[in-house]
């Protein structure tokens, strides 16, 4: 794919015909698969909720789930390793194109590549076309590319912008020319003609809806009532204190707010960000959403 050229922190993302093959449409058959899926299987939600998840659990050597993914290549190019990871040697695209105006996609990936988080976890429209628009680099140091470790890639989209983050640090922002296009997600292994040998993927999860994700709430620093002008009377008996409620066990398909506490496998965790739990989103596996206490 052609490199974005930056002027004053932002640029026009120039797309050439070969870029379509580079990011998501390596063959006419793959583009057609996305097109028909986008027409007949576009997910629409009234609330922000889970709309896609794949934890790649299965027997060693099992192939990608064809109800979730379109693989650009033979079945042997996308196999499970038996330890909960996908090993992919060709790019793969979600069969669904997500039409909700607001969404949050997350993937845990290990791959050696050139800079640009979209080179690991990309987004195309439902026809397989690269998203066009103004590109701004938010943090050039937020995008490790060595391929030695797993990193968590996030794509947050809204009608105004598509933002990539790596390990919780915003890295890249795209202001689309055509806001509101349904998008499909790409496990990207074809960029600038330099194709890494393989990619390992731990999970891919998507929540989306018609409204933005709720922002974490913080207590107000301003008191809601004026301070007392006289000291309160000294109590004649020691006040009784109620011990804090014991945190409930973590449970899938449960709405959690920032600050909630849960237990999992004998440990206690505090929720960092409001979300709806999915199977596989255990606190021990998602340090971006949970802090171990």
Backbone as CSV, one residue per row, in Angstrom:
resi,resn,N_x,N_y,N_z,CA_x,CA_y,CA_z,C_x,C_y,C_z
1,UNK,0.840,-1.195,0.000,0.000,0.000,0.000,0.871,1.240,0.000
2,UNK,0.451,2.291,-0.676,1.227,3.525,-0.738,1.306,4.163,0.631
3,UNK,2.460,4.659,0.976,2.622,5.339,2.253,1.853,6.654,2.245
4,UNK,1.222,6.970,3.388,0.606,8.285,3.518,1.708,9.325,3.599
5,UNK,1.555,10.459,2.907,2.535,11.544,2.969,1.983,12.606,3.906
6,UNK,2.784,12.989,4.906,2.279,13.836,5.982,2.771,15.268,5.822
7,UNK,1.855,16.193,5.980,2.187,17.620,6.002,1.460,18.232,7.184
8,UNK,2.231,18.870,8.075,1.670,19.542,9.258,0.830,18.590,10.083
9,UNK,1.289,17.347,10.214,0.618,16.398,11.086,-0.529,15.676,10.450
10,UNK,-0.957,16.023,9.239,-2.049,15.306,8.600,-1.766,15.237,7.118
11,UNK,-2.486,14.325,6.432,-2.233,14.155,5.015,-3.439,13.558,4.335
12,UNK,-3.412,13.579,3.021,-4.397,12.875,2.232,-3.899,11.458,2.029
13,UNK,-4.696,10.455,2.380,-4.275,9.090,2.203,-4.493,8.729,0.743
14,UNK,-3.428,8.775,-0.033,-3.535,8.525,-1.465,-3.659,7.039,-1.716
15,UNK,-4.674,6.639,-2.465,-4.917,5.236,-2.730,-4.710,4.971,-4.208
16,UNK,-3.822,4.049,-4.522,-3.606,3.651,-5.896,-4.271,2.298,-6.129
17,UNK,-4.501,1.919,-7.397,-5.196,0.652,-7.648,-4.542,-0.542,-6.977
18,UNK,-3.198,-0.595,-6.916,-2.552,-1.748,-6.315,-2.780,-1.827,-4.809
19,UNK,-3.199,-0.692,-4.207,-3.418,-0.712,-2.761,-4.596,-1.591,-2.395
20,UNK,-5.570,-1.714,-3.285,-6.704,-2.574,-2.980,-6.245,-4.008,-2.762
21,UNK,-5.359,-4.473,-3.608,-4.832,-5.814,-3.422,-3.980,-5.869,-2.172
22,UNK,-3.281,-4.763,-1.867,-2.354,-4.776,-0.749,-3.057,-4.942,0.574
23,UNK,-4.207,-4.303,0.790,-4.790,-4.327,2.114,-5.883,-5.366,2.255
24,UNK,-6.736,-5.528,1.280,-7.823,-6.437,1.568,-8.374,-7.205,0.412
25,UNK,-8.116,-6.834,-0.822,-8.795,-7.473,-1.930,-7.743,-8.052,-2.855
26,UNK,-7.216,-9.186,-2.479,-6.159,-9.786,-3.263,-6.701,-10.555,-4.443
27,UNK,-8.007,-10.765,-4.520,-8.597,-11.479,-5.648,-10.026,-11.041,-5.827
28,UNK,-10.557,-11.204,-7.039,-11.946,-10.827,-7.307,-12.903,-11.656,-6.465
29,UNK,-12.548,-12.932,-6.224,-13.418,-13.778,-5.418,-13.567,-13.272,-4.006
30,UNK,-12.486,-12.788,-3.404,-12.541,-12.261,-2.047,-13.397,-11.012,-1.994
31,UNK,-13.238,-10.113,-2.952,-14.054,-8.898,-2.981,-15.524,-9.245,-3.106
32,UNK,-15.859,-10.215,-3.942,-17.258,-10.602,-4.116,-17.830,-11.161,-2.831
33,UNK,-17.024,-11.935,-2.096,-17.521,-12.512,-0.851,-17.887,-11.429,0.134
34,UNK,-17.067,-10.396,0.228,-17.370,-9.298,1.144,-18.583,-8.523,0.647
35,UNK,-18.661,-8.301,-0.645,-19.762,-7.525,-1.214,-21.103,-8.164,-0.889
36,UNK,-21.252,-9.441,-1.164,-22.546,-10.070,-0.942,-22.860,-10.184,0.538
37,UNK,-21.843,-10.412,1.352,-22.076,-10.437,2.786,-22.513,-9.066,3.275
38,UNK,-21.860,-8.025,2.785,-22.230,-6.677,3.209,-23.658,-6.343,2.832
39,UNK,-24.128,-6.850,1.686,-25.486,-6.562,1.270,-26.501,-7.310,2.118
40,UNK,-26.200,-8.595,2.421,-27.222,-9.403,3.047,-27.009,-9.697,4.503
41,UNK,-25.846,-9.361,5.074,-25.550,-9.741,6.449,-24.881,-8.604,7.192
42,UNK,-25.346,-7.387,6.993,-24.809,-6.224,7.701,-25.439,-6.177,9.080
43,UNK,-24.598,-6.109,10.126,-25.104,-6.103,11.495,-25.583,-4.715,11.868
44,UNK,-26.773,-4.604,12.429,-27.309,-3.327,12.872,-27.817,-3.498,14.295
45,UNK,-27.447,-2.596,15.189,-27.833,-2.713,16.590,-28.429,-1.420,17.096
46,UNK,-29.376,-1.530,18.030,-29.964,-0.345,18.631,-29.121,0.140,19.802
47,UNK,-28.320,-0.738,20.412,-27.480,-0.383,21.541,-26.074,-0.908,21.298
48,UNK,-25.123,-0.362,22.076,-23.746,-0.854,21.969,-23.699,-2.249,22.588
49,UNK,-23.389,-3.250,21.799,-23.435,-4.623,22.264,-22.430,-5.461,21.478
50,UNK,-22.108,-6.654,21.981,-21.215,-7.530,21.226,-21.853,-7.941,19.901
51,UNK,-21.108,-7.817,18.806,-21.628,-8.204,17.500,-20.721,-9.211,16.794
52,UNK,-19.527,-9.456,17.330,-18.614,-10.408,16.691,-17.560,-10.816,17.707
53,UNK,-17.203,-12.097,17.708,-16.124,-12.568,18.578,-15.583,-13.883,18.027
54,UNK,-14.262,-14.012,18.053,-13.616,-15.272,17.696,-12.374,-15.414,18.560
55,UNK,-12.354,-16.451,19.406,-11.217,-16.705,20.291,-10.304,-17.794,19.753
56,UNK,-10.616,-18.327,18.575,-9.770,-19.295,17.878,-9.450,-20.511,18.746
57,UNK,-10.452,-20.975,19.448,-10.286,-22.182,20.256,-10.750,-23.381,19.440
58,UNK,-9.959,-24.392,19.434,-10.283,-25.591,18.689,-9.075,-26.490,18.586
59,UNK,-9.256,-27.596,17.912,-8.174,-28.553,17.782,-7.063,-28.015,16.884
60,UNK,-5.863,-28.447,17.161,-4.719,-28.061,16.348,-4.947,-28.490,14.899
61,UNK,-4.739,-27.557,13.980,-4.908,-27.852,12.563,-6.282,-27.534,12.021
62,UNK,-7.253,-27.221,12.909,-8.592,-26.860,12.427,-8.528,-25.537,11.672
63,UNK,-9.421,-25.364,10.698,-9.393,-24.172,9.873,-10.215,-23.028,10.445
64,UNK,-10.140,-21.879,9.782,-10.951,-20.718,10.159,-12.433,-21.027,10.012
65,UNK,-13.231,-20.403,10.859,-14.687,-20.544,10.786,-15.191,-19.782,9.561
66,UNK,-15.697,-20.475,8.536,-16.127,-19.773,7.318,-17.357,-18.911,7.521
67,UNK,-18.071,-19.087,8.627,-19.210,-18.211,8.897,-18.765,-16.855,9.424
68,UNK,-17.495,-16.765,9.858,-16.961,-15.515,10.395,-15.939,-14.861,9.474
69,UNK,-15.209,-15.660,8.701,-14.046,-15.147,7.975,-14.058,-15.551,6.506
70,UNK,-13.446,-14.685,5.683,-13.120,-15.002,4.292,-11.592,-14.964,4.209
71,UNK,-10.987,-16.092,3.825,-9.531,-16.213,3.770,-9.064,-16.082,2.329
72,UNK,-8.080,-15.227,2.102,-7.500,-15.057,0.768,-6.417,-16.118,0.562
73,UNK,-6.850,-17.303,0.213,-5.916,-18.401,0.023,-6.571,-19.712,0.355
74,UNK,-5.777,-20.772,0.323,-6.288,-22.092,0.647,-6.488,-22.226,2.155
75,UNK,-7.283,-23.243,2.532,-7.609,-23.424,3.947,-6.364,-23.613,4.802
76,UNK,-5.313,-24.199,4.236,-4.088,-24.443,5.012,-3.378,-23.155,5.407
77,UNK,-3.761,-22.028,4.800,-3.118,-20.759,5.120,-3.705,-20.085,6.363
78,UNK,-4.714,-20.676,6.965,-5.275,-20.163,8.207,-5.696,-21.311,9.095
79,UNK,-4.869,-21.641,10.100,-5.113,-22.812,10.936,-4.993,-22.455,12.417
80,UNK,-5.728,-23.190,13.281,-5.609,-23.034,14.721,-4.404,-23.835,15.215
81,UNK,-3.737,-23.294,16.269,-2.552,-23.987,16.785,-2.868,-24.908,17.947
82,UNK,-4.144,-24.981,18.367,-4.530,-25.834,19.477,-4.338,-25.206,20.833
83,UNK,-3.687,-24.035,20.887,-3.466,-23.321,22.155,-4.263,-22.019,22.213
84,UNK,-5.300,-21.910,21.417,-6.144,-20.716,21.448,-5.691,-19.607,20.540
85,UNK,-4.824,-19.912,19.557,-4.354,-18.892,18.626,-4.626,-19.325,17.188
86,UNK,-4.775,-18.333,16.326,-4.840,-18.548,14.887,-3.463,-18.257,14.297
87,UNK,-2.985,-19.146,13.445,-1.769,-18.883,12.670,-2.220,-18.698,11.229
88,UNK,-2.018,-17.487,10.700,-2.515,-17.156,9.368,-1.353,-16.730,8.480
89,UNK,-1.369,-17.210,7.250,-0.309,-16.912,6.286,-0.837,-16.147,5.085
90,UNK,-2.097,-15.782,5.107,-2.719,-14.937,4.098,-3.668,-13.990,4.816
91,UNK,-4.027,-12.890,4.186,-4.937,-11.971,4.853,-6.325,-12.598,4.965
92,UNK,-7.030,-12.235,6.017,-8.380,-12.724,6.274,-9.264,-11.541,6.622
93,UNK,-10.508,-11.576,6.164,-11.449,-10.469,6.349,-12.725,-10.994,7.000
94,UNK,-13.275,-10.223,7.937,-14.533,-10.634,8.547,-15.615,-10.733,7.480
95,UNK,-16.405,-11.773,7.577,-17.475,-11.950,6.594,-18.538,-10.865,6.755
96,UNK,-18.740,-10.399,7.974,-19.697,-9.318,8.204,-19.062,-7.971,7.926
97,UNK,-19.846,-7.063,7.377,-19.493,-5.643,7.357,-20.365,-4.969,8.410
98,UNK,-19.757,-4.244,9.314,-20.472,-3.682,10.463,-21.000,-2.299,10.110
99,UNK,-22.313,-2.146,10.160,-22.953,-0.913,9.712,-23.301,0.030,10.850
100,UNK,-23.068,-0.371,12.093,-23.375,0.517,13.205,-22.514,1.778,13.128
101,UNK,-23.061,2.936,13.471,-22.272,4.170,13.362,-21.135,4.249,14.371
102,UNK,-21.225,3.520,15.475,-20.164,3.538,16.480,-19.721,2.102,16.757
103,UNK,-18.408,1.890,16.819,-17.922,0.548,17.072,-16.556,0.528,17.714
104,UNK,-16.252,-0.615,18.325,-14.970,-0.840,19.008,-14.531,-2.252,18.653
105,UNK,-13.438,-2.368,17.882,-12.900,-3.665,17.490,-11.542,-3.844,18.141
106,UNK,-11.289,-5.045,18.635,-10.061,-5.302,19.378,-9.486,-6.645,18.943
107,UNK,-8.173,-6.705,18.762,-7.500,-7.948,18.398,-6.138,-8.000,19.078
108,UNK,-5.741,-9.189,19.497,-4.414,-9.398,20.097,-3.589,-10.171,19.085
109,UNK,-2.513,-9.517,18.591,-1.792,-10.012,17.413,-0.291,-9.960,17.656
110,UNK,0.411,-10.943,17.087,1.877,-10.918,17.049,2.304,-11.056,15.592
111,UNK,2.994,-10.042,15.062,3.448,-10.085,13.669,4.566,-9.064,13.477
112,UNK,5.563,-9.419,12.687,6.608,-8.476,12.311,6.176,-7.803,11.020
113,UNK,6.255,-6.456,10.969,5.694,-5.738,9.829,6.310,-4.353,9.747
114,UNK,5.949,-3.627,8.687,6.312,-2.225,8.582,5.396,-1.404,9.485
115,UNK,5.790,-0.145,9.744,5.000,0.713,10.633,3.615,0.979,10.054
116,UNK,2.681,1.264,10.950,1.294,1.499,10.580,0.418,0.415,11.180
117,UNK,-0.352,0.706,12.247,-1.135,-0.354,12.905,-2.139,-1.014,11.972
118,UNK,-2.596,-0.296,10.924,-3.520,-0.897,9.956,-2.863,-2.024,9.175
119,UNK,-1.521,-2.092,9.202,-0.823,-3.191,8.520,-0.998,-4.506,9.261
120,UNK,-1.403,-4.460,10.524,-1.700,-5.672,11.283,-3.211,-5.890,11.387
121,UNK,-3.942,-4.815,11.668,-5.394,-4.896,11.888,-6.022,-3.772,11.077
122,UNK,-6.537,-4.098,9.913,-7.011,-3.083,8.980,-8.526,-2.997,8.917
123,UNK,-9.002,-2.025,8.148,-10.434,-1.816,7.948,-10.682,-1.453,6.492
124,UNK,-11.679,-2.084,5.899,-12.107,-1.780,4.535,-13.616,-1.624,4.534
125,UNK,-14.161,-1.053,3.457,-15.613,-0.981,3.385,-16.173,-2.337,2.949
126,UNK,-17.493,-2.437,2.861,-18.101,-3.743,2.607,-17.806,-4.261,1.197
127,UNK,-17.269,-3.412,0.329,-16.868,-3.861,-0.996,-15.385,-4.232,-1.051
128,UNK,-14.686,-4.168,0.083,-13.271,-4.496,0.121,-12.364,-3.348,-0.247
129,UNK,-12.897,-2.121,-0.310,-12.082,-0.966,-0.690,-11.441,-0.340,0.548
130,UNK,-10.189,0.094,0.400,-9.511,0.802,1.477,-10.270,2.081,1.807
131,UNK,-10.401,2.390,3.104,-11.081,3.614,3.511,-10.248,4.831,3.108
132,UNK,-10.877,5.781,2.448,-10.183,6.989,2.005,-10.423,8.121,2.988
133,UNK,-9.445,9.029,3.096,-9.644,10.190,3.943,-8.336,10.805,4.390
134,UNK,-8.458,11.753,5.313,-7.312,12.439,5.887,-6.722,11.602,7.013
135,UNK,-5.401,11.410,6.990,-4.717,10.600,7.986,-3.842,11.484,8.862
136,UNK,-3.907,11.239,10.160,-3.078,11.968,11.116,-2.400,10.975,12.045
137,UNK,-1.082,11.066,12.156,-0.331,10.233,13.094,-0.449,10.854,14.481
138,UNK,-1.007,10.121,15.429,-1.214,10.644,16.772,-0.008,10.390,17.677
139,UNK,0.645,9.247,17.500,1.809,8.903,18.320,2.643,7.899,17.535
140,UNK,3.733,8.363,16.962,4.545,7.493,16.111,5.280,6.430,16.919
141,UNK,5.371,6.604,18.238,6.059,5.626,19.078,5.106,4.612,19.711
142,UNK,3.830,4.683,19.360,2.840,3.795,19.971,2.627,2.522,19.181
143,UNK,3.501,2.259,18.192,3.242,1.173,17.246,4.450,0.244,17.131
144,UNK,4.665,-0.678,18.092,5.797,-1.606,18.002,5.618,-2.574,16.839
145,UNK,6.689,-2.856,16.113,6.587,-3.654,14.887,7.528,-4.849,14.865
146,UNK,8.184,-5.159,15.977,9.225,-6.189,15.966,8.678,-7.579,15.735
147,UNK,7.444,-7.826,16.200,6.876,-9.159,16.057,7.309,-10.138,17.129
148,UNK,8.016,-9.660,18.151,8.484,-10.565,19.208,7.399,-10.877,20.231
149,UNK,6.437,-9.957,20.411,5.416,-10.110,21.443,4.030,-9.856,20.864
150,UNK,3.024,-10.319,21.603,1.650,-9.978,21.270,1.378,-8.528,21.677
151,UNK,0.592,-7.834,20.858,0.130,-6.490,21.177,-1.362,-6.414,20.907
152,UNK,-2.043,-5.545,21.667,-3.489,-5.382,21.512,-3.771,-4.205,20.598
153,UNK,-4.413,-4.489,19.468,-4.771,-3.476,18.469,-6.260,-3.180,18.585
154,UNK,-6.581,-1.891,18.584,-7.978,-1.463,18.710,-8.309,-0.520,17.560
155,UNK,-9.489,-0.698,16.983,-10.036,0.244,16.014,-11.353,0.751,16.581
156,UNK,-11.417,2.051,16.859,-12.658,2.696,17.295,-13.167,3.553,16.148
157,UNK,-14.419,3.343,15.757,-14.948,4.157,14.663,-16.232,4.871,15.071
158,UNK,-16.434,5.997,14.424,-17.623,6.823,14.609,-17.904,7.487,13.275
159,UNK,-19.007,8.234,13.129,-19.235,8.942,11.866,-18.150,9.967,11.549
160,UNK,-17.394,10.405,12.548,-16.394,11.452,12.340,-14.981,10.924,12.119
161,UNK,-14.652,9.742,12.653,-13.252,9.312,12.611,-13.128,7.815,12.831
162,UNK,-11.993,7.293,12.373,-11.567,5.924,12.677,-10.201,6.054,13.352
163,UNK,-10.068,5.527,14.562,-8.842,5.696,15.342,-8.265,4.331,15.699
164,UNK,-6.976,4.161,15.382,-6.245,2.947,15.757,-5.469,3.213,17.043
165,UNK,-5.488,2.248,17.959,-4.679,2.303,19.177,-3.909,0.994,19.299
166,UNK,-2.726,1.069,19.928,-1.915,-0.106,20.180,-1.577,-0.137,21.661
167,UNK,-1.971,-1.212,22.338,-1.733,-1.356,23.776,-2.245,-0.144,24.549
168,UNK,-3.390,0.365,24.141,-4.031,1.467,24.854,-3.570,2.849,24.458
169,UNK,-2.609,2.969,23.503,-2.097,4.281,23.093,-2.608,4.621,21.698
170,UNK,-3.399,5.695,21.540,-3.855,6.094,20.197,-2.671,6.353,19.284
171,UNK,-2.714,5.780,18.073,-1.576,5.840,17.169,-1.893,6.540,15.862
172,UNK,-3.091,6.319,15.312,-3.417,6.811,13.973,-4.889,7.190,13.910
173,UNK,-5.182,8.291,13.201,-6.567,8.741,13.048,-6.863,8.969,11.573
174,UNK,-7.978,8.435,11.120,-8.457,8.638,9.754,-9.789,9.367,9.805
175,UNK,-9.865,10.520,9.145,-11.139,11.225,8.966,-11.668,10.836,7.597
176,UNK,-12.714,10.018,7.521,-13.124,9.422,6.239,-13.763,10.424,5.293
177,UNK,-13.518,10.210,3.993,-14.188,11.016,2.972,-15.681,10.722,2.940
178,UNK,-16.038,9.470,3.170,-17.443,9.047,3.143,-17.811,8.528,4.521
179,UNK,-18.271,9.393,5.427,-18.594,8.951,6.783,-19.737,7.938,6.777
180,UNK,-19.682,7.023,7.732,-20.796,6.106,7.937,-20.804,4.878,7.071
181,UNK,-19.711,4.625,6.305,-19.679,3.414,5.487,-19.590,2.186,6.381
182,UNK,-20.335,1.113,6.077,-20.086,-0.142,6.788,-18.638,-0.576,6.575
183,UNK,-18.029,-1.170,7.600,-16.640,-1.594,7.471,-16.498,-3.069,7.817
184,UNK,-15.545,-3.708,7.178,-15.108,-5.054,7.536,-13.697,-4.953,8.089
185,UNK,-13.303,-5.921,8.903,-11.993,-5.906,9.557,-11.054,-6.888,8.874
186,UNK,-9.771,-6.528,8.815,-8.785,-7.300,8.071,-7.627,-7.704,8.982
187,UNK,-7.327,-8.997,9.014,-6.051,-9.460,9.545,-5.086,-9.359,8.380
188,UNK,-4.242,-8.346,8.416,-3.551,-7.880,7.212,-2.145,-8.463,7.110
189,UNK,-1.892,-9.191,6.024,-0.580,-9.770,5.792,-0.062,-9.433,4.400
190,UNK,-0.464,-8.286,3.854,0.004,-7.903,2.521,0.107,-6.394,2.462
191,UNK,1.317,-5.851,2.614,1.510,-4.410,2.613,2.772,-4.042,1.866
192,UNK,2.649,-3.115,0.935,3.801,-2.589,0.188,4.616,-3.686,-0.493
193,UNK,3.975,-4.781,-0.835,4.678,-5.851,-1.509,5.570,-6.678,-0.605
194,UNK,5.644,-6.333,0.705,6.464,-7.090,1.645,5.528,-7.861,2.555
195,UNK,5.477,-9.154,2.381,4.522,-9.978,3.104,5.235,-10.734,4.230
196,UNK,4.874,-10.484,5.496,5.455,-11.286,6.573,5.121,-12.763,6.364
197,UNK,5.934,-13.639,6.940,5.692,-15.061,6.755,4.427,-15.548,7.408
198,UNK,4.094,-14.980,8.581,2.920,-15.458,9.315,2.527,-14.460,10.388
199,UNK,1.305,-14.622,10.852,0.754,-13.800,11.915,0.087,-14.735,12.915
200,UNK,0.223,-14.438,14.202,-0.490,-15.174,15.237,-1.531,-14.239,15.852
201,UNK,-2.742,-14.751,16.018,-3.853,-13.944,16.531,-4.494,-14.684,17.692
202,UNK,-4.593,-14.002,18.830,-5.186,-14.595,20.026,-6.709,-14.481,19.998
203,UNK,-7.223,-13.310,19.641,-8.669,-13.123,19.575,-8.995,-11.910,18.736
204,UNK,-10.240,-11.835,18.277,-10.812,-10.649,17.644,-12.212,-10.475,18.206
205,UNK,-12.535,-9.267,18.690,-13.845,-9.007,19.292,-14.350,-7.646,18.832
206,UNK,-15.650,-7.533,18.650,-16.249,-6.283,18.188,-17.510,-6.006,18.997
207,UNK,-17.626,-4.777,19.509,-18.893,-4.282,20.026,-19.266,-3.057,19.210
208,UNK,-20.557,-2.842,19.011,-20.978,-1.727,18.167,-22.419,-1.368,18.490
209,UNK,-22.822,-0.189,18.027,-24.189,0.246,18.259,-24.465,1.595,17.655
210,UNK,-25.612,2.141,17.987,-26.049,3.406,17.419,-25.587,4.612,18.227
211,UNK,-24.965,4.355,19.382,-24.486,5.438,20.234,-23.034,5.179,20.602
212,UNK,-22.285,6.222,21.009,-20.886,6.007,21.425,-20.816,5.127,22.657
213,UNK,-19.653,4.499,22.856,-19.435,3.745,24.085,-19.479,4.693,25.273
214,UNK,-20.070,4.271,26.389,-20.121,5.167,27.548,-18.731,5.461,28.059
215,UNK,-18.494,6.717,28.380,-17.192,7.125,28.920,-17.121,6.757,30.392
216,UNK,-15.938,6.388,30.890,-15.802,6.107,32.323,-16.196,7.329,33.145
217,UNK,-16.891,7.091,34.230,-17.340,8.187,35.083,-16.327,8.429,36.181
218,UNK,-16.134,9.717,36.528,-15.229,10.089,37.619,-15.996,10.972,38.581
219,UNK,-15.726,10.849,39.866,-16.450,11.678,40.841,-16.141,13.149,40.654
220,UNK,-17.143,13.992,40.880,-16.969,15.425,40.729,-16.118,15.970,41.857
221,UNK,-15.235,16.926,41.496,-14.380,17.545,42.518,-15.106,18.650,43.264
222,UNK,-16.264,19.086,42.760,-17.007,20.180,43.377,-18.067,19.620,44.307
223,UNK,-18.099,20.026,45.595,-19.117,19.481,46.505,-20.501,19.928,46.056
224,UNK,-21.473,19.036,46.235,-22.847,19.340,45.827,-23.606,20.125,46.890
225,UNK,-23.102,20.150,48.145,-23.743,20.913,49.211,-22.699,21.785,49.878
226,UNK,-23.089,22.952,50.371,-22.104,23.831,51.018,-21.565,23.193,52.288
227,UNK,-20.296,23.472,52.612,-19.720,22.889,53.838,-20.414,23.436,55.079
228,UNK,-20.428,22.629,56.101,-21.062,23.050,57.351,-20.239,24.156,57.996
229,UNK,-20.950,25.156,58.581,-20.256,26.282,59.217,-19.912,25.989,60.663
230,UNK,-20.570,24.981,61.257,-20.270,24.611,62.640,-19.937,23.132,62.675
231,UNK,-19.019,22.748,63.539,-18.662,21.330,63.605,-19.844,20.497,64.069
232,UNK,-19.983,19.293,63.531,-21.093,18.438,63.960,-20.900,18.007,65.404
233,UNK,-22.002,17.689,66.044,-21.940,17.225,67.431,-21.193,15.913,67.497
234,UNK,-20.405,15.765,68.578,-19.643,14.530,68.750,-20.606,13.393,69.058
235,UNK,-20.500,12.289,68.363,-21.419,11.178,68.640,-21.138,10.597,70.014
236,UNK,-22.191,10.180,70.658,-22.051,9.612,72.002,-21.646,8.152,71.964
237,UNK,-21.864,7.510,70.813,-21.464,6.106,70.675,-20.652,5.970,69.397
238,UNK,-19.832,4.972,69.376,-18.993,4.749,68.190,-19.874,4.386,67.002
239,UNK,-19.618,5.019,65.850,-20.436,4.701,64.680,-20.167,3.270,64.212
240,UNK,-21.189,2.699,63.660,-21.032,1.360,63.101,-20.675,1.483,61.628
241,UNK,-19.803,0.627,61.185,-19.391,0.641,59.785,-19.849,-0.640,59.102
242,UNK,-20.286,-0.477,57.876,-20.728,-1.633,57.095,-19.580,-2.095,56.215
243,UNK,-19.170,-3.328,56.351,-18.053,-3.791,55.503,-18.449,-3.736,54.037
244,UNK,-17.486,-3.435,53.152,-17.809,-3.378,51.723,-18.292,-4.731,51.211
245,UNK,-19.211,-4.657,50.261,-19.760,-5.887,49.697,-18.670,-6.685,49.005
246,UNK,-18.741,-7.985,49.139,-17.762,-8.851,48.484,-17.968,-8.809,46.974
247,UNK,-16.888,-8.599,46.197,-17.058,-8.550,44.734,-17.658,-9.848,44.207
248,UNK,-18.521,-9.701,43.205,-19.133,-10.871,42.581,-18.154,-11.504,41.601
249,UNK,-18.346,-12.751,41.318,-17.504,-13.444,40.344,-17.751,-12.893,38.943
250,UNK,-16.670,-12.769,38.164,-16.802,-12.323,36.773,-17.705,-13.273,36.006
251,UNK,-18.537,-12.691,35.118,-19.497,-13.497,34.369,-19.664,-12.908,32.979
252,UNK,-19.663,-13.760,31.975,-19.860,-13.306,30.596,-21.264,-12.746,30.406
253,UNK,-21.411,-11.872,29.409,-22.671,-11.221,29.049,-23.209,-10.372,30.200
254,UNK,-22.289,-9.761,30.952,-22.637,-8.873,32.059,-22.116,-7.479,31.750
255,UNK,-22.922,-6.454,32.024,-22.503,-5.065,31.832,-21.690,-4.610,33.041
256,UNK,-20.461,-4.151,32.802,-19.611,-3.660,33.872,-19.315,-2.174,33.667
257,UNK,-19.260,-1.433,34.771,-18.923,-0.022,34.749,-17.514,0.161,35.298
258,UNK,-16.874,1.269,34.929,-15.548,1.584,35.458,-15.620,1.665,36.985
259,UNK,-14.695,0.992,37.659,-14.678,0.978,39.111,-15.281,-0.265,39.725
260,UNK,-16.095,-1.021,38.966,-16.649,-2.272,39.480,-15.524,-3.231,39.838
261,UNK,-15.777,-4.086,40.822,-14.804,-5.094,41.206,-15.403,-6.480,41.002
262,UNK,-14.575,-7.390,40.509,-15.004,-8.762,40.266,-13.904,-9.697,40.732
263,UNK,-14.263,-10.964,40.932,-13.274,-11.980,41.254,-13.185,-12.965,40.108
264,UNK,-11.975,-13.495,39.903,-11.765,-14.500,38.857,-10.555,-15.338,39.231
265,UNK,-10.768,-16.653,39.318,-9.714,-17.600,39.648,-8.972,-17.192,40.915
266,UNK,-9.732,-16.794,41.937,-9.161,-16.497,43.240,-8.571,-15.113,43.394
267,UNK,-8.565,-14.302,42.342,-8.012,-12.943,42.409,-9.134,-11.921,42.237
268,UNK,-8.880,-10.698,42.724,-9.842,-9.606,42.594,-9.339,-8.606,41.561
269,UNK,-10.238,-8.141,40.707,-9.892,-7.202,39.638,-10.840,-6.004,39.690
270,UNK,-10.335,-4.854,39.260,-11.160,-3.654,39.137,-11.308,-3.283,37.668
271,UNK,-12.528,-2.954,37.264,-12.824,-2.621,35.873,-12.272,-1.237,35.547
272,UNK,-11.510,-1.140,34.446,-10.966,0.143,34.010,-11.931,0.912,33.131
273,UNK,-12.702,0.211,32.303,-13.516,0.859,31.276,-14.845,0.123,31.152
274,UNK,-15.930,0.870,31.037,-17.253,0.263,30.897,-17.310,-0.612,29.651
275,UNK,-17.895,-1.826,29.793,-18.008,-2.740,28.660,-18.989,-3.851,28.994
276,UNK,-19.367,-4.611,27.998,-20.175,-5.804,28.173,-19.278,-7.014,27.975
277,UNK,-19.178,-7.879,28.973,-18.256,-9.014,28.927,-18.733,-10.059,27.926
278,UNK,-17.780,-10.637,27.217,-18.041,-11.739,26.293,-17.285,-12.976,26.757
279,UNK,-17.698,-14.162,26.323,-16.888,-15.351,26.614,-15.469,-15.162,26.089
280,UNK,-14.486,-15.439,26.928,-13.098,-15.230,26.545,-12.531,-13.897,26.996
281,UNK,-13.387,-12.999,27.516,-12.918,-11.686,27.982,-12.584,-11.755,29.477
282,UNK,-12.000,-12.850,29.935,-11.699,-13.018,31.347,-10.743,-11.924,31.818
283,UNK,-10.877,-11.471,33.077,-10.015,-10.383,33.575,-8.531,-10.674,33.441
284,UNK,-8.120,-11.921,33.630,-6.692,-12.234,33.545,-6.149,-12.103,32.133
285,UNK,-7.048,-12.094,31.124,-6.612,-12.033,29.722,-6.679,-10.634,29.143
286,UNK,-7.304,-9.691,29.860,-7.519,-8.358,29.286,-7.033,-7.269,30.248
287,UNK,-5.733,-7.055,30.338,-5.224,-5.985,31.213,-5.676,-4.604,30.767
288,UNK,-6.125,-4.452,29.507,-6.628,-3.152,29.071,-7.959,-2.806,29.719
289,UNK,-8.705,-3.821,30.185,-10.016,-3.585,30.773,-10.040,-3.824,32.289
290,UNK,-9.034,-4.541,32.832,-9.069,-4.902,34.244,-7.707,-4.634,34.898
291,UNK,-7.743,-4.177,36.138,-6.544,-4.045,36.969,-6.618,-5.060,38.082
292,UNK,-5.568,-5.858,38.222,-5.533,-6.838,39.310,-5.180,-6.142,40.610
293,UNK,-5.980,-6.363,41.634,-5.783,-5.697,42.930,-4.967,-6.572,43.876
